[in-house]
Amino acid sequence: MNAHIDFQAIMGRDGRPEYFIVPAQVFERIRPLLEVEILKEGIPQAVVEAHVLRDVPMVRAWREHLGLTQQEVCERSGLLQPALARMESGEAKLRKATRQKLAAAMGITLEQLV
């Protein structure tokens, strides 16, 4: 990991960190990853790091983690490659139906795609 996130630790009486304070912008980016349902399904550390630390959209982080090409995801999902490229750049907002197609194409749950 090359990215650095500033945070402050609040120590408990035992001298160990009890709370962490992070910038609001960082918290808002990781908040969906903290949801219980998502944690039950699991998101690999590499996907989380790509999304949170390198600002890679979840669609791209998952695709790269799974070793899939854009073309493979498009063939499985029925989407066009230029549309997927826009989604992976963060330019396009994904509708629920599109997220469902992408999740199915990559073999993950909708909740894992966030």
Backbone as a chain_set.jsonl record, in Angstrom:
{"seq": "MNAHIDFQAIMGRDGRPEYFIVPAQVFERIRPLLEVEILKEGIPQAVVEAHVLRDVPMVRAWREHLGLTQQEVCERSGLLQPALARMESGEAKLRKATRQKLAAAMGITLEQLV", "coords": {"N": [[0.838, -1.174, 0.0], [0.683, 2.103, -0.943], [-0.652, 4.431, -0.491], [-1.45, 6.966, 1.862], [-3.366, 7.47, 4.706], [-4.543, 9.917, 6.779], [-5.202, 9.65, 10.183], [-6.556, 9.595, 13.497], [-5.924, 8.056, 16.561], [-7.794, 7.105, 19.356], [-7.052, 6.314, 22.511], [-7.771, 3.583, 24.673], [-8.389, 2.779, 28.143], [-6.693, 0.703, 28.607], [-4.525, 1.259, 27.102], [-4.547, 0.58, 24.474], [-5.628, 1.191, 21.06], [-8.927, 2.41, 20.89], [-10.829, 3.8, 19.488], [-10.993, 5.235, 16.203], [-10.335, 8.164, 14.398], [-11.146, 9.397, 11.33], [-10.756, 11.287, 8.247], [-13.741, 12.851, 7.027], [-14.315, 12.5, 4.295], [-12.93, 10.146, 3.644], [-14.222, 8.361, 5.358], [-16.852, 8.402, 4.294], [-16.4, 7.13, 1.887], [-15.724, 4.564, 2.691], [-17.855, 3.745, 4.176], [-20.062, 2.184, 2.979], [-18.813, -0.276, 2.861], [-18.771, -1.15, 5.39], [-21.188, -2.125, 6.129], [-23.266, -4.612, 7.559], [-24.43, -6.72, 6.015], [-22.834, -6.746, 3.755], [-20.386, -7.412, 4.846], [-20.946, -10.002, 5.645], [-21.08, -11.376, 3.221], [-18.577, -10.829, 2.188], [-15.734, -9.086, 1.046], [-12.895, -9.069, -0.828], [-9.662, -8.139, 0.431], [-7.947, -6.917, -1.438], [-9.728, -5.757, -3.26], [-11.053, -3.905, -1.651], [-8.879, -2.243, -0.911], [-8.11, -1.222, -3.433], [-10.393, 0.251, -4.085], [-10.776, 2.033, -1.863], [-8.235, 3.151, -1.234], [-6.99, 3.745, -3.672], [-8.952, 4.904, -5.12], [-10.422, 3.53, -7.055], [-13.207, 2.663, -8.965], [-15.73, 0.371, -7.759], [-16.673, -1.534, -9.62], [-14.607, -1.807, -11.497], [-12.502, -2.509, -9.746], [-13.36, -5.018, -8.784], [-13.527, -6.451, -11.236], [-10.851, -6.466, -12.129], [-9.669, -7.768, -9.967], [-10.786, -10.288, -10.232], [-9.597, -11.07, -12.529], [-10.691, -10.644, -15.035], [-11.368, -9.511, -18.378], [-12.529, -6.429, -19.861], [-14.011, -7.046, -22.101], [-14.788, -9.711, -21.615], [-16.504, -9.38, -19.402], [-18.444, -7.816, -20.601], [-19.473, -9.572, -22.555], [-20.63, -11.48, -20.894], [-22.509, -9.976, -19.515], [-24.004, -8.56, -21.327], [-23.635, -5.917, -21.814], [-22.323, -3.004, -23.503], [-18.924, -2.434, -24.455], [-17.871, 0.296, -24.473], [-19.693, 1.488, -22.694], [-19.225, 0.083, -20.316], [-16.591, 0.883, -19.873], [-16.991, 3.611, -19.292], [-18.407, 3.332, -16.911], [-16.457, 2.158, -15.32], [-14.67, 4.219, -15.156], [-15.833, 5.913, -13.48], [-17.452, 7.85, -14.425], [-20.077, 7.315, -15.134], [-23.195, 6.838, -13.562], [-24.365, 3.995, -11.957], [-27.276, 2.151, -12.602], [-29.64, 0.177, -10.731], [-30.44, -2.144, -12.125], [-28.355, -2.423, -13.941], [-26.198, -2.793, -12.215], [-26.969, -5.25, -11.171], [-26.733, -6.911, -13.438], [-23.966, -6.724, -13.871], [-22.938, -7.759, -11.463], [-23.884, -10.404, -11.594], [-22.543, -11.217, -13.902], [-19.941, -11.254, -13.012], [-20.031, -13.076, -11.018], [-20.595, -12.404, -8.373], [-22.314, -11.024, -5.481], [-24.974, -8.59, -5.493], [-24.752, -6.909, -3.316], [-22.04, -7.066, -2.734], [-20.962, -5.641, -4.767], [-21.621, -3.094, -4.189]], "CA": [[0.0, 0.0, 0.0], [1.456, 3.324, -1.007], [-1.475, 5.56, -0.079], [-1.423, 7.27, 3.292], [-4.593, 8.08, 5.202], [-4.357, 10.504, 8.102], [-6.224, 9.294, 11.155], [-6.157, 9.768, 14.887], [-6.37, 6.971, 17.422], [-8.152, 7.445, 20.728], [-6.635, 5.154, 23.28], [-8.591, 3.149, 25.809], [-7.692, 2.736, 29.437], [-5.669, -0.337, 28.56], [-3.427, 1.733, 26.274], [-4.724, 0.137, 23.085], [-6.608, 2.015, 20.353], [-10.322, 2.042, 21.094], [-11.555, 4.467, 18.41], [-10.173, 5.911, 15.208], [-10.959, 9.3, 13.738], [-10.655, 9.516, 9.958], [-11.427, 12.384, 7.548], [-15.111, 12.539, 6.586], [-14.28, 12.02, 2.908], [-12.504, 8.743, 3.687], [-15.298, 7.593, 5.983], [-17.972, 8.277, 3.357], [-16.025, 6.152, 0.872], [-15.679, 3.205, 3.236], [-19.096, 3.434, 4.891], [-20.804, 1.033, 2.445], [-18.074, -1.508, 3.112], [-18.928, -1.509, 6.793], [-22.522, -2.67, 6.343], [-23.244, -5.994, 8.021], [-24.716, -7.655, 4.937], [-21.67, -6.816, 2.883], [-19.352, -8.15, 5.557], [-21.311, -11.417, 5.628], [-20.718, -11.916, 1.915], [-17.135, -10.692, 2.091], [-15.086, -8.37, -0.05], [-11.453, -9.29, -0.67], [-8.845, -6.988, 0.821], [-7.419, -6.239, -2.635], [-10.815, -4.948, -3.821], [-11.247, -2.791, -0.724], [-7.738, -1.334, -1.034], [-8.188, -0.534, -4.72], [-11.492, 1.218, -4.032], [-10.616, 3.057, -0.829], [-6.938, 3.827, -1.238], [-6.604, 4.219, -5.0], [-10.136, 5.526, -5.71], [-10.858, 2.743, -8.208], [-14.611, 2.268, -8.804], [-15.891, -1.029, -7.367], [-16.823, -2.397, -10.801], [-13.263, -2.071, -12.034], [-11.721, -3.215, -8.729], [-13.777, -6.414, -8.813], [-13.162, -7.068, -12.519], [-9.413, -6.701, -12.13], [-9.383, -8.784, -8.952], [-11.203, -11.582, -10.769], [-8.799, -11.366, -13.717], [-11.536, -10.596, -16.226], [-11.217, -8.365, -19.267], [-13.786, -5.717, -20.095], [-14.748, -7.796, -23.12], [-15.413, -10.869, -20.97], [-17.631, -8.908, -18.597], [-19.483, -7.369, -21.541], [-20.102, -10.749, -23.146], [-21.445, -12.142, -19.864], [-23.562, -9.096, -19.005], [-24.791, -7.97, -22.398], [-23.346, -4.485, -21.905], [-21.348, -2.621, -24.512], [-17.628, -2.109, -23.855], [-17.725, 1.718, -24.128], [-20.504, 1.778, -21.505], [-18.492, -0.454, -19.169], [-15.43, 1.75, -19.669], [-17.479, 4.812, -18.602], [-18.731, 2.933, -15.533], [-15.199, 1.911, -14.611], [-13.963, 5.478, -14.957], [-16.57, 6.673, -12.486], [-18.231, 8.884, -15.103], [-21.48, 6.927, -15.247], [-23.848, 6.312, -12.351], [-24.94, 2.694, -12.286], [-28.631, 1.836, -12.165], [-29.7, -1.112, -10.041], [-30.498, -3.226, -13.122], [-27.004, -2.567, -14.49], [-25.385, -3.407, -11.156], [-27.355, -6.662, -11.09], [-26.113, -7.59, -14.583], [-22.525, -6.786, -13.65], [-22.677, -8.697, -10.364], [-24.101, -11.758, -12.122], [-21.483, -11.498, -14.871], [-18.684, -11.494, -12.296], [-20.227, -14.126, -10.025], [-20.629, -11.84, -7.021], [-23.644, -10.545, -5.129], [-25.212, -7.163, -5.679], [-24.233, -6.23, -2.129], [-20.58, -7.002, -2.819], [-20.607, -4.627, -5.766], [-21.947, -1.82, -3.547]], "C": [[0.883, 1.237, 0.0], [0.675, 4.529, -0.518], [-1.412, 5.724, 1.435], [-2.734, 7.946, 3.657], [-4.298, 8.617, 6.59], [-5.517, 10.087, 8.992], [-5.664, 9.548, 12.551], [-6.724, 8.608, 15.685], [-6.676, 7.531, 18.803], [-7.916, 6.184, 21.549], [-7.6, 4.862, 24.43], [-7.766, 3.133, 27.074], [-6.577, 1.706, 29.462], [-4.478, 0.052, 27.679], [-3.499, 1.298, 24.82], [-5.743, 1.032, 22.387], [-8.032, 1.494, 20.554], [-11.2, 2.626, 19.992], [-10.545, 5.052, 17.441], [-10.979, 7.044, 14.594], [-10.305, 9.412, 12.364], [-11.358, 10.699, 9.297], [-12.794, 11.937, 7.012], [-15.134, 11.969, 5.175], [-13.879, 10.543, 2.848], [-13.619, 7.887, 4.272], [-16.461, 7.375, 5.022], [-17.665, 7.252, 2.265], [-16.026, 4.731, 1.413], [-16.965, 2.795, 3.941], [-19.853, 2.245, 4.301], [-20.116, -0.299, 2.736], [-18.242, -1.994, 4.548], [-20.292, -2.126, 7.094], [-22.448, -4.164, 6.658], [-23.471, -6.976, 6.881], [-23.516, -7.821, 4.014], [-20.568, -7.626, 3.557], [-19.662, -9.641, 5.593], [-20.878, -12.073, 4.327], [-19.203, -11.87, 1.712], [-16.681, -9.958, 0.846], [-13.592, -8.541, 0.156], [-10.693, -7.995, -0.363], [-8.338, -6.218, -0.391], [-8.468, -5.331, -3.271], [-11.041, -3.714, -2.951], [-10.115, -1.775, -0.865], [-7.782, -0.558, -2.342], [-9.246, 0.562, -4.671], [-11.208, 2.363, -3.067], [-9.321, 3.844, -0.985], [-6.548, 4.395, -2.595], [-7.773, 4.808, -5.772], [-10.595, 4.841, -7.002], [-12.326, 2.38, -7.99], [-14.728, 0.76, -8.553], [-16.004, -1.967, -8.567], [-15.455, -2.783, -11.347], [-12.417, -2.869, -11.033], [-12.065, -4.699, -8.724], [-13.321, -7.098, -10.09], [-11.68, -7.405, -12.542], [-9.03, -7.783, -11.118], [-9.71, -10.184, -9.473], [-10.439, -11.98, -12.032], [-9.608, -11.402, -14.999], [-11.2, -9.381, -17.072], [-12.561, -7.659, -19.38], [-14.643, -6.496, -21.092], [-15.463, -9.002, -22.506], [-16.631, -10.463, -20.143], [-18.778, -8.466, -19.508], [-20.208, -8.556, -22.175], [-21.028, -11.434, -22.153], [-22.653, -11.305, -19.443], [-24.475, -8.528, -20.084], [-24.59, -6.469, -22.537], [-22.348, -4.23, -23.021], [-20.06, -2.166, -23.824], [-17.466, -0.621, -23.559], [-18.533, 2.105, -22.876], [-19.791, 1.28, -20.244], [-17.278, 0.423, -18.858], [-15.836, 3.033, -18.934], [-17.802, 4.496, -17.143], [-17.462, 2.758, -14.714], [-14.395, 3.178, -14.38], [-14.629, 6.326, -13.884], [-17.445, 7.752, -13.091], [-19.722, 8.584, -15.105], [-22.0, 6.413, -13.908], [-24.57, 5.03, -12.75], [-26.358, 2.548, -11.732], [-28.614, 0.45, -11.526], [-29.693, -2.269, -11.029], [-29.122, -3.48, -13.727], [-26.084, -3.215, -13.47], [-25.696, -4.893, -11.033], [-26.722, -7.466, -12.226], [-24.616, -7.771, -14.356], [-22.171, -7.785, -12.543], [-22.827, -10.133, -10.858], [-22.975, -12.146, -13.077], [-20.164, -11.837, -14.188], [-18.815, -12.554, -11.206], [-20.176, -13.636, -8.594], [-22.056, -11.383, -6.733], [-23.752, -9.046, -5.397], [-24.632, -6.367, -4.517], [-22.711, -6.103, -2.158], [-20.128, -5.924, -3.801], [-20.808, -3.223, -5.231], [-22.412, -0.851, -4.589]], "O": [[1.742, 1.387, 0.869], [1.269, 5.548, -0.166], [-1.333, 4.748, 2.181], [-3.16, 8.889, 2.989], [-3.859, 7.88, 7.472], [-6.678, 10.165, 8.59], [-4.456, 9.695, 12.743], [-7.879, 8.225, 15.498], [-5.914, 8.329, 19.348], [-8.51, 5.135, 21.301], [-8.155, 5.764, 25.057], [-6.575, 3.444, 27.058], [-5.63, 1.821, 30.241], [-3.536, -0.725, 27.525], [-2.612, 1.614, 24.027], [-6.632, 1.577, 23.041], [-8.302, 0.302, 20.408], [-12.199, 2.02, 19.603], [-9.4, 5.33, 17.799], [-12.167, 6.891, 14.308], [-9.084, 9.509, 12.245], [-12.443, 11.086, 9.732], [-12.968, 10.79, 6.6], [-15.9, 11.047, 4.894], [-14.448, 9.78, 2.067], [-13.927, 6.816, 3.749], [-16.999, 6.271, 4.948], [-18.571, 6.58, 1.774], [-16.3, 3.788, 0.67], [-17.146, 1.622, 4.267], [-20.258, 1.361, 5.056], [-20.777, -1.332, 2.845], [-17.889, -3.128, 4.87], [-20.521, -2.601, 8.206], [-21.643, -4.886, 6.071], [-22.761, -7.978, 6.793], [-23.229, -8.924, 3.551], [-19.898, -8.431, 2.911], [-18.745, -10.462, 5.574], [-20.37, -13.194, 4.329], [-18.625, -12.784, 1.125], [-17.182, -10.186, -0.256], [-13.074, -8.19, 1.216], [-11.044, -6.916, -0.84], [-8.304, -4.988, -0.369], [-8.136, -4.254, -3.766], [-11.2, -2.607, -3.465], [-10.37, -0.572, -0.93], [-7.518, 0.644, -2.355], [-9.022, 1.671, -5.156], [-11.38, 3.531, -3.417], [-9.32, 5.07, -0.88], [-5.855, 5.409, -2.668], [-7.627, 5.174, -6.938], [-11.091, 5.493, -7.92], [-12.669, 1.841, -6.938], [-13.933, -0.027, -9.066], [-15.481, -3.081, -8.53], [-15.19, -3.954, -11.621], [-11.701, -3.793, -11.419], [-11.172, -5.544, -8.667], [-12.785, -8.205, -10.042], [-11.298, -8.508, -12.932], [-8.165, -8.614, -11.39], [-8.995, -11.145, -9.187], [-10.608, -13.086, -12.545], [-9.255, -12.109, -15.943], [-10.795, -8.343, -16.549], [-13.6, -8.221, -19.036], [-15.86, -6.589, -20.934], [-16.614, -9.279, -22.842], [-17.667, -11.127, -20.185], [-19.946, -8.718, -19.211], [-21.432, -8.534, -22.312], [-22.096, -11.916, -22.531], [-23.69, -11.847, -19.062], [-25.581, -8.072, -19.796], [-25.303, -5.817, -23.3], [-21.618, -5.131, -23.434], [-20.102, -1.582, -22.741], [-16.966, -0.279, -22.488], [-18.101, 2.953, -22.095], [-19.76, 1.974, -19.228], [-16.98, 0.673, -17.69], [-15.111, 3.495, -18.053], [-17.509, 5.289, -16.249], [-17.402, 3.162, -13.553], [-13.53, 3.213, -13.505], [-14.071, 7.326, -13.431], [-18.109, 8.493, -12.366], [-20.541, 9.503, -15.079], [-21.325, 5.652, -13.215], [-25.288, 4.988, -13.749], [-26.606, 2.789, -10.55], [-27.699, -0.343, -11.75], [-29.014, -3.271, -10.802], [-28.763, -4.627, -13.996], [-25.283, -4.084, -13.814], [-24.795, -5.703, -10.818], [-26.231, -8.573, -12.006], [-24.065, -8.841, -14.617], [-21.222, -8.558, -12.675], [-21.984, -10.981, -10.566], [-22.507, -13.284, -13.055], [-19.364, -12.611, -14.715], [-17.834, -12.894, -10.545], [-19.761, -14.37, -7.697], [-22.902, -11.357, -7.627], [-22.749, -8.341, -5.51], [-24.085, -5.281, -4.71], [-22.161, -5.124, -1.653], [-19.038, -5.368, -3.669], [-20.235, -2.267, -5.753], [-22.74, 0.291, -4.268]]}, "num_chains": 1, "name": "protein.A"}
